[in-house]
Amino acid sequence: MSEYDSTYPWYQTLTDEKSLEQGDIIENCKVLLFKPESYEGLLSEGSSIAVDVFSKTFIIMSQSCDLMNDKIDSVIVCPLLSLAELKSNNEYYQSSSGREELRKGNQPAYHLLNNVGLHGADEDFYCVSFYHIYSLPKSYLQKLVGGRERKRLLPPYKEHLSQSFARYFMRVGLPSGICFNEIKNY
């Protein structure tokens, strides 16, 4: 462990803590998704709707102040995937240059986190994926985490994650860049 890591630990382990904060890692969290064949049913009154249920590890992205002060009923979460999982799903991250770009923060849809040690074991690094963002009821998450051990991302890493999330959404796609040849008196 480097001197920097010992000065600023990445995670805190929580046990029997029901409060939620930005950076809380929620394992085995079930999410409902509408099945594509149900989209038409969503538009009609009284139609049956088919859903898929899947379980994943998520990290809370909603601001801690909003969670603690009961300003929100729904909590924004993003999936957490191991670096090994990301590498197996995307050939680019199998290369050392791809992983280095991820480490530098040059991949806006992902944010790299240090080893989390989920399940009490030394594991791979993890990535927060901003490609899929979910909103879950706060009351559901509070019941889910009550009595369960979990990890909480600590400052300054929590704020760094929040900045990455904001940068992902504030990107602006322009139709074209500025061409200096077209500007008179340049």
TIZATI-966996 format. One record per residue (C-alpha): z, x negated, y negated; residue in one letter. Coordinates in nm, 3 decimals, m for minus. Example, Ala and Ser with C-alpha at 12.3 -4.5 7.8 and 13.67 -1.06 7.14 Angstrom:
% TIZATI-966996
[atom [0.780,m1.230,0.450],"a"];
[atom [0.714,m1.367,0.106],"s"];
END
This chain:
% TIZATI-966996
[atom [0.000,0.000,0.000],"m"];
[atom [m0.094,m0.143,m0.339],"s"];
[atom [0.149,m0.179,m0.628],"e"];
[atom [m0.032,0.105,m0.806],"y"];
[atom [0.014,0.340,m0.509],"d"];
[atom [0.387,0.270,m0.485],"s"];
[atom [0.433,0.332,m0.858],"t"];
[atom [0.248,0.662,m0.846],"y"];
[atom [0.281,0.834,m0.509],"p"];
[atom [m0.005,1.070,m0.432],"w"];
[atom [0.181,1.349,m0.252],"y"];
[atom [0.514,1.519,m0.215],"q"];
[atom [0.609,1.694,0.108],"t"];
[atom [0.753,2.042,0.055],"l"];
[atom [0.955,2.239,0.305],"t"];
[atom [1.053,2.604,0.264],"d"];
[atom [0.922,2.611,m0.093],"e"];
[atom [0.755,2.937,m0.198],"k"];
[atom [0.648,2.832,m0.547],"s"];
[atom [0.281,2.751,m0.589],"l"];
[atom [0.134,2.479,m0.809],"e"];
[atom [m0.202,2.328,m0.875],"q"];
[atom [m0.262,2.063,m0.611],"g"];
[atom [m0.076,2.241,m0.330],"d"];
[atom [m0.253,2.191,0.002],"i"];
[atom [m0.255,2.503,0.218],"i"];
[atom [m0.346,2.447,0.582],"e"];
[atom [m0.473,2.716,0.819],"n"];
[atom [m0.540,2.960,0.538],"c"];
[atom [m0.746,3.261,0.643],"k"];
[atom [m1.022,3.389,0.416],"v"];
[atom [m1.237,3.701,0.445],"l"];
[atom [m1.608,3.687,0.366],"l"];
[atom [m1.848,3.979,0.357],"f"];
[atom [m2.115,3.951,0.623],"k"];
[atom [m2.467,3.952,0.475],"p"];
[atom [m2.552,4.277,0.654],"e"];
[atom [m2.269,4.444,0.457],"s"];
[atom [m2.415,4.375,0.113],"y"];
[atom [m2.592,4.711,0.100],"e"];
[atom [m2.271,4.884,0.210],"g"];
[atom [m2.089,4.731,m0.083],"l"];
[atom [m2.321,4.925,m0.313],"l"];
[atom [m2.260,5.261,m0.142],"s"];
[atom [m1.944,5.472,m0.148],"e"];
[atom [m1.779,5.525,0.190],"g"];
[atom [m1.988,5.273,0.383],"s"];
[atom [m1.829,5.049,0.640],"s"];
[atom [m1.819,4.681,0.557],"i"];
[atom [m1.826,4.394,0.807],"a"];
[atom [m1.636,4.076,0.729],"v"];
[atom [m1.598,3.733,0.881],"d"];
[atom [m1.255,3.571,0.893],"v"];
[atom [m1.230,3.196,0.889],"f"];
[atom [m0.944,2.951,0.859],"s"];
[atom [m0.959,2.633,0.654],"k"];
[atom [m0.745,2.388,0.460],"t"];
[atom [m0.756,2.456,0.085],"f"];
[atom [m0.615,2.304,m0.230],"i"];
[atom [m0.497,2.519,m0.521],"i"];
[atom [m0.702,2.472,m0.838],"m"];
[atom [m0.539,2.735,m1.064],"s"];
[atom [m0.322,2.590,m1.339],"q"];
[atom [0.046,2.550,m1.251],"s"];
[atom [0.159,2.707,m1.579],"c"];
[atom [m0.036,3.025,m1.499],"d"];
[atom [0.112,3.037,m1.149],"l"];
[atom [0.472,2.974,m1.257],"m"];
[atom [0.463,3.216,m1.551],"n"];
[atom [0.304,3.501,m1.350],"d"];
[atom [m0.008,3.502,m1.569],"k"];
[atom [m0.241,3.550,m1.271],"i"];
[atom [m0.249,3.758,m0.953],"d"];
[atom [m0.537,3.568,m0.791],"s"];
[atom [m0.533,3.197,m0.717],"v"];
[atom [m0.841,2.976,m0.722],"i"];
[atom [m0.867,2.749,m0.419],"v"];
[atom [m1.127,2.501,m0.297],"c"];
[atom [m1.182,2.370,0.056],"p"];
[atom [m1.050,2.031,0.153],"l"];
[atom [m1.257,1.830,0.399],"l"];
[atom [m1.196,1.495,0.556],"s"];
[atom [m1.428,1.214,0.461],"l"];
[atom [m1.533,1.200,0.828],"a"];
[atom [m1.632,1.569,0.809],"e"];
[atom [m1.827,1.509,0.489],"l"];
[atom [m2.006,1.212,0.646],"k"];
[atom [m2.101,1.414,0.954],"s"];
[atom [m2.239,1.698,0.738],"n"];
[atom [m2.424,1.481,0.487],"n"];
[atom [m2.612,1.165,0.577],"e"];
[atom [m2.583,1.028,0.221],"y"];
[atom [m2.208,0.974,0.262],"y"];
[atom [m2.258,0.775,0.580],"q"];
[atom [m2.380,0.490,0.362],"s"];
[atom [m2.136,0.264,0.181],"s"];
[atom [m2.326,0.327,m0.145],"s"];
[atom [m2.280,0.704,m0.105],"g"];
[atom [m1.909,0.663,m0.043],"r"];
[atom [m1.880,0.425,m0.338],"e"];
[atom [m2.047,0.682,m0.566],"e"];
[atom [m1.797,0.937,m0.438],"l"];
[atom [m1.507,0.699,m0.504],"r"];
[atom [m1.631,0.634,m0.858],"k"];
[atom [m1.643,1.008,m0.927],"g"];
[atom [m2.022,1.014,m0.964],"n"];
[atom [m2.065,1.309,m0.725],"q"];
[atom [m1.972,1.611,m0.941],"p"];
[atom [m1.941,1.859,m0.652],"a"];
[atom [m1.674,1.651,m0.476],"y"];
[atom [m1.344,1.489,m0.568],"h"];
[atom [m1.205,1.216,m0.344],"l"];
[atom [m0.833,1.218,m0.259],"l"];
[atom [m0.627,0.950,m0.091],"n"];
[atom [m0.509,0.987,0.267],"n"];
[atom [m0.305,1.308,0.286],"v"];
[atom [m0.137,1.255,0.623],"g"];
[atom [m0.169,1.620,0.726],"l"];
[atom [0.006,1.710,1.051],"h"];
[atom [0.231,1.406,1.004],"g"];
[atom [m0.042,1.164,1.107],"a"];
[atom [m0.234,0.898,0.923],"d"];
[atom [m0.572,1.053,0.868],"e"];
[atom [m0.890,0.997,0.682],"d"];
[atom [m0.942,1.031,0.310],"f"];
[atom [m1.013,1.385,0.193],"y"];
[atom [m1.262,1.544,m0.045],"c"];
[atom [m1.220,1.859,m0.247],"v"];
[atom [m1.547,2.051,m0.240],"s"];
[atom [m1.635,2.249,m0.550],"f"];
[atom [m1.941,2.400,m0.378],"y"];
[atom [m1.736,2.691,m0.244],"h"];
[atom [m1.463,2.838,m0.461],"i"];
[atom [m1.242,3.123,m0.348],"y"];
[atom [m0.993,3.352,m0.516],"s"];
[atom [m0.701,3.462,m0.302],"l"];
[atom [m0.410,3.693,m0.381],"p"];
[atom [m0.109,3.499,m0.507],"k"];
[atom [0.127,3.716,m0.298],"s"];
[atom [m0.070,3.629,0.020],"y"];
[atom [m0.043,3.256,m0.049],"l"];
[atom [0.330,3.282,m0.127],"q"];
[atom [0.392,3.454,0.208],"k"];
[atom [0.171,3.203,0.386],"l"];
[atom [0.352,2.896,0.251],"v"];
[atom [0.707,3.031,0.282],"g"];
[atom [0.892,2.834,0.548],"g"];
[atom [0.596,2.602,0.614],"r"];
[atom [0.580,2.233,0.537],"e"];
[atom [0.298,2.139,0.305],"r"];
[atom [0.177,1.863,0.076],"k"];
[atom [0.155,1.879,m0.304],"r"];
[atom [m0.070,1.648,m0.503],"l"];
[atom [0.133,1.475,m0.774],"l"];
[atom [0.056,1.358,m1.130],"p"];
[atom [m0.154,1.178,m1.243],"p"];
[atom [m0.382,1.262,m0.948],"y"];
[atom [m0.338,1.638,m1.000],"k"];
[atom [m0.467,1.608,m1.357],"e"];
[atom [m0.756,1.389,m1.243],"h"];
[atom [m0.854,1.659,m0.990],"l"];
[atom [m0.836,1.922,m1.263],"s"];
[atom [m1.066,1.715,m1.486],"q"];
[atom [m1.319,1.679,m1.202],"s"];
[atom [m1.314,2.055,m1.149],"f"];
[atom [m1.374,2.115,m1.520],"a"];
[atom [m1.658,1.860,m1.533],"r"];
[atom [m1.828,2.035,m1.243],"y"];
[atom [m1.836,2.363,m1.435],"f"];
[atom [m1.918,2.228,m1.777],"m"];
[atom [m2.240,2.060,m1.663],"r"];
[atom [m2.537,2.180,m1.862],"v"];
[atom [m2.885,2.176,m1.716],"g"];
[atom [m3.140,2.135,m1.991],"l"];
[atom [m3.510,2.203,m1.934],"p"];
[atom [m3.600,1.854,m2.055],"s"];
[atom [m3.446,1.558,m2.227],"g"];
[atom [m3.521,1.423,m2.571],"i"];
[atom [m3.845,1.232,m2.593],"c"];
[atom [m3.820,0.975,m2.871],"f"];
[atom [m4.201,0.949,m2.892],"n"];
[atom [m4.211,1.305,m3.026],"e"];
[atom [m3.954,1.248,m3.302],"i"];
[atom [m4.101,1.141,m3.632],"k"];
[atom [m3.928,0.858,m3.819],"n"];
[atom [m3.741,0.737,m3.514],"y"];
END
